[in-house]
Amino acid sequence: MYIIPIAWLYVAVMMSLAEATSSNGTVLGAIITFLLYGLLPIGLIVYFIGAPARKRAIRAREAADRAQQATPLKHSPEPDAGSEPATDPVSTVGKET
């Protein structure tokens, strides 16, 4: 899948190198050539090609979340999975009536 972007980046690097070493070219022109002919188009194409995979991953994550919410919680014999005993959720300290 990535052979075409790698090949195009090679072409963009060669174009930039030719621009930088040309008698009329500049290093700034080479950098702009590489960015506008190389990184920007390849970045957009790879982003658009990866959109379906990102969409599938989001759907799978949402389905896993829904499945996790649908399953009841399993109670373990040790509430904190450690050696501490379970505590009373209501505090006993306070005003007595």
Backbone as a printed PyTorch tensor [residue, N CA C, xyz], in Angstrom:
tensor([[[  0.8190,  -1.1880,   0.0000],
         [  0.0000,   0.0000,   0.0000],
         [  0.8660,   1.2570,   0.0000]],

        [[  2.0040,   1.1790,   0.6470],
         [  2.8260,   2.3800,   0.7760],
         [  3.9020,   2.4990,  -0.2940]],

        [[  3.9090,   1.6250,  -1.2700],
         [  4.9580,   1.6810,  -2.2990],
         [  4.8000,   2.9250,  -3.1790]],

        [[  3.5700,   3.2840,  -3.5000],
         [  3.3320,   4.4660,  -4.3450],
         [  3.7250,   5.7540,  -3.6110]],

        [[  3.2980,   5.9550,  -2.3600],
         [  3.7440,   7.1710,  -1.6650],
         [  5.2620,   7.2460,  -1.5110]],

        [[  5.9010,   6.1140,  -1.2370],
         [  7.3610,   6.1210,  -1.1030],
         [  8.0100,   6.4870,  -2.4300]],

        [[  7.5010,   5.9300,  -3.5190],
         [  8.0510,   6.2500,  -4.8400],
         [  7.8450,   7.7220,  -5.1760]],

        [[  6.6670,   8.2520,  -4.8520],
         [  6.4100,   9.6600,  -5.1620],
         [  7.2850,  10.5650,  -4.3060]],

        [[  7.5180,  10.2110,  -3.0570],
         [  8.4140,  11.0110,  -2.2310],
         [  9.8380,  10.9720,  -2.7720]],

        [[ 10.2500,   9.8270,  -3.3400],
         [ 11.5590,   9.7470,  -3.9760],
         [ 11.6290,  10.7220,  -5.1580]],

        [[ 10.5780,  10.7510,  -5.9520],
         [ 10.5350,  11.6790,  -7.0910],
         [ 10.5870,  13.1200,  -6.5990]],

        [[  9.8500,  13.4240,  -5.5340],
         [  9.8420,  14.7850,  -5.0020],
         [ 11.2150,  15.1680,  -4.4460]],

        [[ 11.8950,  14.2340,  -3.8100],
         [ 13.2450,  14.5100,  -3.3090],
         [ 14.1890,  14.7830,  -4.4750]],

        [[ 14.0930,  13.9850,  -5.5310],
         [ 14.9550,  14.2110,  -6.6970],
         [ 14.6530,  15.5540,  -7.3580]],

        [[ 13.3750,  15.9310,  -7.4280],
         [ 13.0220,  17.2450,  -7.9860],
         [ 13.5980,  18.3560,  -7.1170]],

        [[ 13.5220,  18.1930,  -5.8010],
         [ 14.0580,  19.2020,  -4.8870],
         [ 15.5710,  19.2880,  -4.9910]],

        [[ 16.2090,  18.1430,  -5.1190],
         [ 17.6560,  18.1240,  -5.2680],
         [ 18.0750,  18.8250,  -6.5630]],

        [[ 17.3480,  18.5780,  -7.6300],
         [ 17.6440,  19.2480,  -8.8970],
         [ 17.4250,  20.7500,  -8.7760]],

        [[ 16.3920,  21.1360,  -8.0430],
         [ 16.1190,  22.5610,  -7.8340],
         [ 17.2410,  23.2160,  -7.0290]],

        [[ 17.7050,  22.5290,  -5.9950],
         [ 18.7350,  23.1110,  -5.1250],
         [ 20.0840,  23.2140,  -5.8230]],

        [[ 20.4080,  22.2540,  -6.6980],
         [ 21.7220,  22.2590,  -7.3400],
         [ 21.7310,  22.9790,  -8.6780]],

        [[ 20.5830,  23.4130,  -9.1230],
         [ 20.5080,  24.1360, -10.3970],
         [ 21.1580,  25.5110, -10.2490]],

        [[ 21.6260,  26.0540, -11.3690],
         [ 22.2620,  27.3780, -11.3100],
         [ 21.2380,  28.4710, -11.0310]],

        [[ 19.9980,  28.2580, -11.4210],
         [ 18.9510,  29.2440, -11.1570],
         [ 18.1390,  28.9070,  -9.9140]],

        [[ 18.3490,  27.7490,  -9.3220],
         [ 17.5440,  27.3040,  -8.1930],
         [ 18.0980,  27.7630,  -6.8540]],

        [[ 17.2450,  27.6710,  -5.8410],
         [ 17.6400,  28.0260,  -4.4790],
         [ 17.2350,  26.8950,  -3.5370]],

        [[ 17.8060,  26.9230,  -2.3460],
         [ 17.4480,  25.9280,  -1.3440],
         [ 16.0100,  26.1550,  -0.8750]],

        [[ 15.6030,  27.4070,  -0.7510],
         [ 14.2220,  27.7100,  -0.3780],
         [ 13.2550,  27.1720,  -1.4230]],

        [[ 13.5950,  27.3250,  -2.6840],
         [ 12.7580,  26.7670,  -3.7530],
         [ 12.6920,  25.2470,  -3.6840]],

        [[ 13.7980,  24.6320,  -3.3110],
         [ 13.8210,  23.1720,  -3.1660],
         [ 12.9280,  22.7260,  -2.0190]],

        [[ 12.9690,  23.4390,  -0.9170],
         [ 12.1160,  23.0980,   0.2260],
         [ 10.6490,  23.2590,  -0.1390]],

        [[ 10.3110,  24.3540,  -0.8080],
         [  8.9170,  24.5820,  -1.2180],
         [  8.4890,  23.5280,  -2.2280]],

        [[  9.3720,  23.1690,  -3.1340],
         [  9.0570,  22.1150,  -4.1020],
         [  8.7660,  20.8060,  -3.3880]],

        [[  9.6020,  20.4430,  -2.4180],
         [  9.3850,  19.1880,  -1.7020],
         [  8.0780,  19.2180,  -0.9180]],

        [[  7.7920,  20.3340,  -0.2720],
         [  6.5590,  20.4170,   0.5130],
         [  5.3140,  20.3880,  -0.3700]],

        [[  5.3200,  21.1770,  -1.4480],
         [  4.1190,  21.2980,  -2.2750],
         [  3.9300,  20.1400,  -3.2550]],

        [[  5.0140,  19.5310,  -3.7240],
         [  4.8990,  18.4110,  -4.6540],
         [  5.0330,  17.0550,  -3.9710]],

        [[  5.5770,  17.0520,  -2.7560],
         [  5.8340,  15.7820,  -2.0940],
         [  4.9620,  15.5360,  -0.8820]],

        [[  5.2390,  16.2390,   0.2000],
         [  4.5830,  15.9450,   1.4650],
         [  3.0930,  16.2580,   1.4770]],

        [[  2.7120,  17.4000,   0.9720],
         [  1.2950,  17.7850,   1.0150],
         [  0.3990,  16.8240,   0.2400]],

        [[  0.6830,  16.5190,  -1.0280],
         [ -0.2070,  15.5940,  -1.7450],
         [ -0.1890,  14.1830,  -1.1730]],

        [[  0.9790,  13.6900,  -0.7980],
         [  1.0630,  12.3330,  -0.2480],
         [  0.3650,  12.2630,   1.1000]],

        [[  0.5210,  13.2840,   1.9170],
         [ -0.1760,  13.3180,   3.2070],
         [ -1.6900,  13.2690,   3.0320]],

        [[ -2.2050,  14.0430,   2.0950],
         [ -3.6520,  14.0330,   1.8350],
         [ -4.1280,  12.6870,   1.2980]],

        [[ -3.3810,  12.1130,   0.3810],
         [ -3.7880,  10.8360,  -0.2140],
         [ -3.7640,   9.7260,   0.8310]],

        [[ -2.7120,   9.6680,   1.6450],
         [ -2.6440,   8.6350,   2.6790],
         [ -3.7590,   8.8330,   3.6970]],

        [[ -4.0830,  10.0800,   4.0270],
         [ -5.1800,  10.3590,   4.9630],
         [ -6.5110,   9.8890,   4.3870]],

        [[ -6.7780,  10.1890,   3.1220],
         [ -8.0460,   9.7820,   2.5120],
         [ -8.1280,   8.2760,   2.3080]],

        [[ -7.0200,   7.6510,   1.9750],
         [ -7.0250,   6.1930,   1.7960],
         [ -7.2400,   5.4940,   3.1340]],

        [[ -6.7490,   6.0690,   4.2210],
         [ -6.8930,   5.4700,   5.5380],
         [ -8.2400,   5.7200,   6.1880]],

        [[ -9.1100,   6.5280,   5.5820],
         [-10.4040,   6.8610,   6.1850],
         [-11.2800,   5.6330,   6.4260]],

        [[-11.4260,   4.7030,   5.4760],
         [-12.2580,   3.5320,   5.7600],
         [-11.7370,   2.6860,   6.9210]],

        [[-10.4370,   2.5630,   7.0450],
         [ -9.8690,   1.7860,   8.1510],
         [-10.1440,   2.4760,   9.4830]],

        [[-10.0320,   3.8050,   9.5070],
         [-10.3420,   4.5390,  10.7360],
         [-11.8150,   4.3870,  11.0890]],

        [[-12.6880,   4.4270,  10.0760],
         [-14.1170,   4.2740,  10.3100],
         [-14.4320,   2.8890,  10.8740]],

        [[-13.7930,   1.8450,  10.3190],
         [-13.9940,   0.4820,  10.8370],
         [-13.5080,   0.3690,  12.2680]],

        [[-12.3880,   0.9920,  12.5850],
         [-11.8530,   0.9280,  13.9440],
         [-12.7890,   1.6200,  14.9330]],

        [[-13.3630,   2.7380,  14.5310],
         [-14.2980,   3.4430,  15.4040],
         [-15.5370,   2.5990,  15.6370]],

        [[-16.0690,   1.9920,  14.5740],
         [-17.2510,   1.1280,  14.7290],
         [-16.9530,  -0.0670,  15.6220]],

        [[-15.7790,  -0.6670,  15.4670],
         [-15.4160,  -1.8170,  16.2960],
         [-15.2790,  -1.4020,  17.7600]],

        [[-14.6870,  -0.2410,  18.0050],
         [-14.5440,   0.2460,  19.3740],
         [-15.9030,   0.5260,  19.9960]],

        [[-16.8240,   1.1370,  19.2210],
         [-18.1680,   1.4040,  19.7320],
         [-18.9200,   0.1060,  20.0000]],

        [[-18.7650,  -0.8940,  19.1280],
         [-19.4290,  -2.1840,  19.3370],
         [-18.8740,  -2.8710,  20.5850]],

        [[-17.5740,  -2.7670,  20.8080],
         [-16.9830,  -3.3570,  22.0060],
         [-17.4880,  -2.6470,  23.2580]],

        [[-17.6370,  -1.3270,  23.1870],
         [-18.1670,  -0.5780,  24.3290],
         [-19.6070,  -0.9830,  24.6210]],

        [[-20.4180,  -1.1170,  23.5510],
         [-21.8100,  -1.5420,  23.7480],
         [-21.8880,  -2.9510,  24.3160]],

        [[-21.0340,  -3.8370,  23.8540],
         [-21.0260,  -5.2120,  24.3590],
         [-20.5780,  -5.2420,  25.8150]],

        [[-19.6370,  -4.3990,  26.1630],
         [-19.1620,  -4.3530,  27.5380],
         [-20.2520,  -3.8010,  28.4570]],

        [[-21.0230,  -2.8210,  28.0000],
         [-22.0880,  -2.2530,  28.8130],
         [-23.2560,  -3.2220,  28.9510]],

        [[-23.4530,  -4.0720,  27.9620],
         [-24.5740,  -5.0050,  27.9900],
         [-24.3160,  -6.1860,  28.9160]],

        [[-23.0760,  -6.5500,  29.1300],
         [-22.7810,  -7.6910,  29.9980],
         [-22.8340,  -7.2480,  31.4510]],

        [[-23.4470,  -8.0710,  32.3100],
         [-23.5060,  -7.7030,  33.7290],
         [-22.1220,  -7.8270,  34.3610]],

        [[-21.9320,  -7.0590,  35.4060],
         [-20.6580,  -7.0980,  36.1060],
         [-20.5670,  -8.3800,  36.9210]],

        [[-19.4390,  -8.9980,  36.9050],
         [-19.2140, -10.2060,  37.6890],
         [-18.6690,  -9.7880,  39.0520]],

        [[-19.2780, -10.3340,  40.0960],
         [-18.8300, -10.0010,  41.4420],
         [-17.7820, -11.0150,  41.8710]],

        [[-16.6700, -10.5130,  42.2940],
         [-15.6090, -11.3860,  42.7740],
         [-15.7540, -11.5190,  44.2930]],

        [[-15.2210, -12.5680,  44.8780],
         [-15.3170, -12.7060,  46.3270],
         [-14.5870, -11.5840,  47.0630]],

        [[-13.5720, -11.0300,  46.4420],
         [-12.8490,  -9.9080,  47.0350],
         [-13.1680,  -8.6540,  46.2320]],

        [[-13.9000,  -7.6930,  46.8340],
         [-14.3430,  -6.5160,  46.0820],
         [-13.2140,  -5.7030,  45.4810]],

        [[-12.1100,  -5.5760,  46.1860],
         [-11.0170,  -4.7700,  45.6570],
         [ -9.9110,  -5.6200,  45.0630]],

        [[-10.1560,  -6.9020,  44.9360],
         [ -9.1890,  -7.8440,  44.3780],
         [ -7.8670,  -7.7880,  45.1260]],

        [[ -7.9590,  -7.4580,  46.4000],
         [ -6.7620,  -7.4080,  47.2370],
         [ -7.0580,  -8.0550,  48.5680]],

        [[ -6.2870,  -7.7090,  49.5670],
         [ -6.4690,  -8.3280,  50.8760],
         [ -7.2740,  -7.4600,  51.8270]],

        [[ -7.6710,  -6.2820,  51.4030],
         [ -8.4330,  -5.3850,  52.2730],
         [ -9.8960,  -5.8140,  52.3060]],

        [[-10.5380,  -5.7680,  53.4870],
         [-11.9630,  -6.1110,  53.5610],
         [-12.8160,  -4.9840,  52.9800]],

        [[-14.0300,  -5.3510,  52.5900],
         [-14.9600,  -4.3560,  52.0590],
         [-15.3760,  -3.4280,  53.1830]],

        [[-15.5390,  -2.1510,  52.8800],
         [-15.9320,  -1.1790,  53.8920],
         [-17.3680,  -0.7550,  53.6690]],

        [[-17.9500,  -0.2080,  54.7060],
         [-19.3200,   0.2760,  54.6360],
         [-19.3220,   1.5920,  53.8640]],

        [[-20.1830,   1.7390,  52.8480],
         [-20.1580,   2.9740,  52.0600],
         [-20.6890,   4.1760,  52.8290]],

        [[-21.4430,   3.9490,  53.9240],
         [-21.9820,   5.0520,  54.7070],
         [-21.0890,   5.2620,  55.9160]],

        [[-20.6860,   6.4940,  56.1030],
         [-19.8080,   6.8020,  57.1990],
         [-20.5570,   6.7100,  58.5220]],

        [[-19.9340,   6.1340,  59.5380],
         [-20.5680,   6.0230,  60.8490],
         [-20.2530,   7.2100,  61.7330]],

        [[-19.3640,   8.0610,  61.3210],
         [-19.0050,   9.2340,  62.0930],
         [-19.9760,  10.3370,  61.7420]],

        [[-20.4990,  10.9990,  62.7590],
         [-21.4060,  12.1070,  62.4770],
         [-22.3970,  12.2890,  63.6040]],

        [[-23.4220,  13.0540,  63.3480],
         [-24.4240,  13.3920,  64.3290],
         [-25.4370,  12.2640,  64.4540]],

        [[-25.6780,  11.8140,  65.6800],
         [-26.6780,  10.7770,  65.9000],
         [-28.0050,  11.4120,  66.2310]],

        [[-29.0950,  10.7950,  65.8030],
         [-30.4120,  11.3490,  66.1010],
         [-31.1450,  10.5140,  67.1060]]])
